[in-house]
Amino acid sequence: MSELRVYQESGNLLAAHSDFESIRRELADVGVDFQRWEASCVLDAQATQDEVIEAYRGSVNQLMNEYGFKSVDVISMYPEHPQQQTLRAKFLSEHVHDEFEVRFFVEGEGLFYIHAQGKVYGALCTRGDLISVPAGYTHWFDMGPSPRFKAIRLFITPDGWVAKFTGDPIAERFPRLEAPHYLQAA
């Protein structure tokens, strides 16, 4: 289940939301897009990148046209991934991008933190959720110690995911996507 937690920069919890409309509205108030997508067909766990993209072709094309995205791909993470610890550590540091960071969760989950307007928004994204963090927004991502997700990514530049790290240790003050599950830590 998706959830949004809103914190003070100090790490004190201000609010928690678990219904779609509240999450969408809170994130929209700080310029972050949050949507729900439905596949046009049933996908099995072994679906190829092309099959996944085709299942969401209408929504993908709409975003590509609206924002000028030039490419789309699918990233898959699983607990046995040879680089999962290295990638998790890299994404856990606060950073910005020169373009939108758009992720649609085909399956699994991931925790995006957005640092905006003097607050920190922790958005737990699950299957069916799309989050679009605008260019220049400070944020970080936690895939958990045993990541399991498949996500569609959209890019404007051919370089894809390029981060500029802020050096701010703020991410260390916020809950990680760990066991027991993040949702139970409130």
C-alpha positions in Angstrom: 0.0 0.0 0.0 1.2 3.5 -0.9 1.9 5.9 1.9 3.1 9.5 2.3 4.7 10.8 5.4 5.4 14.5 5.9 8.3 15.5 8.2 10.0 18.5 9.6 13.6 18.8 8.4 14.6 17.7 11.9 12.9 14.3 11.3 9.8 14.9 13.4 6.7 13.4 11.8 4.0 15.9 10.9 1.4 13.9 9.0 0.8 10.5 7.4 -1.5 9.7 4.5 -2.4 6.3 2.9 -5.3 7.2 0.6 -4.4 8.1 -3.0 -6.1 11.5 -3.2 -4.4 12.8 0.0 -1.0 11.6 -1.3 -1.6 13.1 -4.7 -2.8 16.5 -3.2 0.1 16.8 -0.7 2.7 16.1 -3.3 1.0 18.3 -5.9 1.2 21.2 -3.4 5.1 21.0 -3.6 5.1 20.4 -7.4 5.5 16.6 -7.4 3.2 14.6 -9.7 1.7 11.4 -8.3 -0.5 9.2 -10.4 -1.9 5.7 -10.7 -1.7 3.7 -13.9 -3.3 0.5 -15.1 -1.8 -2.0 -17.5 -3.6 -2.6 -20.8 -2.9 -6.4 -20.3 -1.8 -8.9 -17.7 1.9 -9.1 -17.3 3.7 -12.1 -15.8 6.9 -11.9 -13.7 9.1 -12.7 -16.7 7.7 -10.0 -19.0 10.4 -8.3 -21.1 11.2 -4.6 -21.1 9.3 -4.2 -24.4 6.2 -6.1 -23.1 6.2 -3.9 -19.9 6.4 -0.7 -21.9 3.8 -1.8 -24.4 1.4 -2.7 -21.5 1.6 1.0 -20.4 2.1 2.5 -23.9 -0.8 5.0 -23.7 0.3 6.5 -20.4 4.0 6.4 -21.4 3.2 8.2 -24.7 1.1 10.8 -22.9 4.1 11.7 -20.5 6.6 11.6 -23.4 4.5 14.1 -25.3 3.7 16.3 -22.3 7.3 16.6 -21.0 9.4 15.9 -24.0 10.9 12.7 -22.8 13.1 11.1 -25.5 13.6 7.6 -24.1 12.0 5.0 -21.8 13.4 1.9 -20.2 12.6 -0.6 -17.4 14.8 -1.2 -14.4 14.5 -4.4 -12.4 16.0 -4.9 -8.9 15.9 -8.1 -6.9 17.6 -9.2 -3.7 20.3 -11.2 -5.5 21.2 -8.4 -7.9 25.1 -8.2 -7.8 25.1 -4.4 -7.3 22.1 -3.9 -5.0 24.1 -2.8 -2.0 26.3 -0.4 -4.0 23.2 1.1 -5.8 21.2 1.4 -2.6 24.1 3.3 -0.9 24.4 5.6 -3.9 20.7 6.4 -4.1 20.4 7.1 -0.3 22.4 10.3 -0.5 20.5 13.6 -1.2 20.9 14.7 -4.8 19.3 16.6 -7.6 19.0 16.1 -11.4 18.9 18.5 -14.3 15.7 16.8 -15.5 12.6 15.1 -14.0 13.1 11.8 -12.2 10.1 9.8 -13.3 9.4 6.3 -12.0 6.4 4.1 -12.5 6.3 1.0 -10.3 5.1 -2.0 -12.3 5.7 -4.2 -9.3 7.4 -4.0 -5.9 8.1 -0.9 -3.9 10.5 1.9 -3.3 10.7 4.9 -0.9 11.3 8.4 -2.4 12.1 11.3 -0.1 11.6 14.8 -1.5 13.1 17.7 0.4 11.0 20.7 -0.5 9.7 23.9 1.1 11.3 23.3 4.4 9.8 19.8 4.8 10.6 16.3 3.8 8.0 14.1 2.0 8.5 10.3 2.3 6.5 8.7 -0.5 6.3 4.9 -0.4 5.5 3.9 -4.0 4.0 0.5 -4.7 2.6 -1.3 -7.8 0.7 1.1 -10.0 2.2 4.3 -8.6 4.0 6.9 -10.8 6.0 9.6 -9.1 7.6 12.5 -11.0 10.1 14.6 -9.1 10.9 17.9 -11.0 14.4 18.9 -12.1 16.4 20.6 -9.4 14.4 19.1 -6.4 16.6 17.6 -3.7 15.6 14.0 -3.0 16.9 10.5 -2.3 15.6 7.0 -2.9 15.6 3.9 -0.7 15.1 0.5 -2.4 15.5 -1.4 0.9 18.1 -4.0 1.9 16.4 -6.7 -0.2 15.0 -4.7 -3.2 12.3 -6.2 -5.3 10.8 -3.9 -7.9 10.3 -3.3 -11.6 9.9 0.3 -12.7 9.5 2.2 -15.9 11.9 5.2 -16.2 11.6 8.1 -18.7 14.4 10.4 -19.7 14.9 13.6 -21.7 18.7 13.4 -22.1 20.5 10.4 -23.6 22.7 10.2 -20.5 19.7 9.0 -18.4 20.1 9.1 -14.6 22.8 11.7 -13.7 22.9 12.9 -10.1 24.5 15.9 -8.5 25.0 15.0 -4.8 24.4 17.9 -2.3 26.7 16.5 0.4 24.0 17.2 3.0 23.6 14.3 5.5 19.9 15.0 5.9 18.9 11.6 4.6 20.4 10.0 7.7 17.7 11.4 9.9 14.8 9.6 8.2 13.4 6.0 8.4 14.8 3.5 5.9 12.8 0.9 4.0 13.8 -1.9 6.3 12.3 -4.9 8.0 10.1 -4.6 10.0 8.4 -2.8 7.2 8.6 1.0 6.9 4.8 1.3 7.3 4.9 -0.4 10.7 7.6 2.1 12.0 5.2 5.0 12.4 
